[in-house]
Amino acid sequence: MSKLKIAIQKSGRLYEESLQLLKDCGIFVNNGKDQLKVSVDNFPMEIMYLRNSDIPQYLEDGVVDVAIVGENLLIEKQKKIQIVEKLGFSKCRVSIAVPKEIETDDLNYFQGRRIATSYPNTLKNFLEAKGISSDIHVISGSVEIAPNIGLADGICDIVSSGSTLFKNGLRETVTLLKSEAVLAKNLQLSSEKTAILDKFLFRIKAVLKAKNSKYILMNVPNDKIQKVADVLPVLKSPTVIPLAEEGWSSIHSVIDEERFWEVIDELKENGAQDILIIPIDKMVI
């Protein structure tokens, strides 16, 4: 039987959360410490632990079928592969930063100046689109130190919290793109492996939907049920269960995490009481 070969980082920002996603999808990984390839007992999958920068090439060449990788890396490497699902973790951005004493945020500041980066293709394409001609210095790692040692006038690198920039006396000025972990696939998957990928994607979507949703229960006077139901952004319609106390019912539904507090306020305004919010483990729709 064919197995879907999936690549994840052997270390780095995405490693722990990639393994957690597999676990949440019910895919139990054998102890893979110090191994480059491990098998999965309860799903037709093999996991390959690879260096982050190598993953796009391995994916394009078909050495692996799918990969959990940063979207920013795929954009930089410009490989012929397809993103099939955004995963919502390891969010960051690729940004330009300058020494904090530089007051301008104008990109024209870099006309004819030097920028150090580990993302030369992304930066080059961005600057060309903006009509800016800069001297790009390619550096692998520790890009933030470049302005301090006189190598560059600014940098272009990934930014998460911004704390690394702050520690090195830099501040963020221009964002080139926003990124997060994605599931990407080789363009030449066989029909058998595509079927396995579809099952994997089904599980991923159930996990992601649950993380972005909350189960909500509340007590509502019967004469307010319709008003409360109109507020709830439910999949179909809420569940209504009569309570022992006459004239009251319990309403059960699901709300999106992003609208949580907005919806709660509206529910209270329309008569809902004793509201309970419960996390959802999986959500299949």
Secondary structure, 3 states (H helix, E strand, C coil): CCCEEEEEECCCCCHHHHHHHHHHCCCCECCCCCCCEEEECCCCEEEEEECHHHHHHHHHHCCCCEEEEEHHHHHHHCCCEEEEEECCCCCEEEEEEEECCCCCCCHHHHCCCEEEECCHHHHHHHHHHHCCCCEEEECCCCHHHCHHHCCCCEEEEEECCCHHHHHCCEEEEEEEEEECEEEEEECCCCHHHHHHHHHHHHHHHHHHHHHCEEEEEEEEEHHHHHHHHHHCCCCCCCEEEECCCCCEEEEEEEEEHHHHHHHHHHHHHCCCEEEEEEECCCCCC
